[in-house]
Amino acid sequence: MIFTLEALQALNGDCLILHYGPTDDPKFIVIDGGPDHVYEQYLGPRLAEIRDKWARDDALALSMVMVSHMDGDHVTGVLSLIEELSRTASDHGPREFDVEHLWFNAFDDIVGNDDLPRLSGLAPSATVADLARVVPELSSLENHVAAVIATTGQGRRLRDDARRLHIPVNEPFDPPGPDMRPLVRADVAESDADWGDGLTIRVLHPDHQRLKEMRTKWDNDLKKAKRTGDDSIIIAAYKDKSPFNLASIVVLVELAGKRILLTGDARGDDIVKGLRRADLMDEDDQIHVDILKIPHHGSNRNVSPEFFKQVTADHYVISGNGENDNPDRDTLNWISTARQGDDDFSLHLTNREGKKDLEKELDDFIKDEKADGRTYRIRFRNKNALSLKIDLKHEIDY
């Protein structure tokens, strides 16, 4: 049996491949595709290697491609993958990959309405800077919040390409309300899915109630904006970063007693709420998993010391290259402190070298940990490798 999480070089983003199932017939799920150039340089070549091993004369089946949320450092590589398949289909050429399911929650799907004047006209390639030019009032939003709104066009493009390729989007979920598209969400029957070959996927976040509240808030502000002609009204809906957090899908995947918690860029408190709702926390309000993908590239803005006391793991995975100071030293310290007196775990990072003096920051952290007598394993992706792998069952050799 195979159950392996592969973290690809994703620069400042996330790009993961989950391998699972029989050793002679494994299945594959892609979670996020990283920012610009990741698909061309890392994800595409890696999928080609897997295809050469398991489907040389046919399309490689991807049982799902999931976008945790629509920030560019997660979705861009997926857009490139789906666009490549769409171009191949238009040229009537053979597909290299066959995407069986696509999960993503686009900004306009979350709010159920994308007809705000000017905003709805954003091009599919819109950036934060484009957003500010189209709707100058939104320039006061924090960058990562504006980035989610700016993905309205990307979501439309991804849906359109999926429709042309006949890829089911967000099955088996139903629309959460009238005039809405299906959304991947927790606290509904569809959130606990048997994905086949022994794999189960449980969606922990976002939850139905928060999505409903978000839509109501958007609709109210939209009506005010249309009535007054003042688009700046919608800023009030996003000062609390709600679209950013509500867009991030969190799932617990399990196979043969092993568990992987995939967190996207969600906030730690939202993750814990989802775990509680699913009755996964023990009597001490804690959970231990085999692999924890650290939220938001190790940013200290998404997690806290308490989070790492409540959610522990055998393997902690951080994807980041130093941009925006990620991974933050605080986050690394909080993991270490939460495991004080227990060094039976490993920390896996996709980059040792990178921006913002990443190598020095990590070297200083490691030096301090060794000085304190810590012996847990810290592992980095080989800089010449496409990825690093964590095998929970049979070790993969492809």
Secondary structure, 3 states (H helix, E strand, C coil): CEEEEEEECCCCCCEEEEEEECCCCCEEEEEEECCCCHHHHHHHHHHHHHHHHHCCCCCEEECEEECCCCCHHHHHHHHHHHHHHHHHHHCCCCCCEEECCEECCCHHHHHCCCCCCCHHHCCCCCCHHHHHHHCHHHHHCCHHHHHHHHCHHHHHHHHHHHHHCCCCECCCCCCCCCCCCCCCCECCHHHEEEEECCEEEEEEECEHHHHHHHHHHHHHHHHHHHHHCCHHHHHHHHCCCHHHHHHCCEEEEEECCEEEEECCCCCHHHHHHHHHHCCCCCCCCCEEEEEEECHHHHCCCCCCHHHHHHEEEEEEEECCCCHHHCCCHHHHHHHHHHCCCCCCCEEEECCCCCCCCHHHHHHHHHHHHHHCCCCCEEEECCCCCCEEEEECCCCCCC
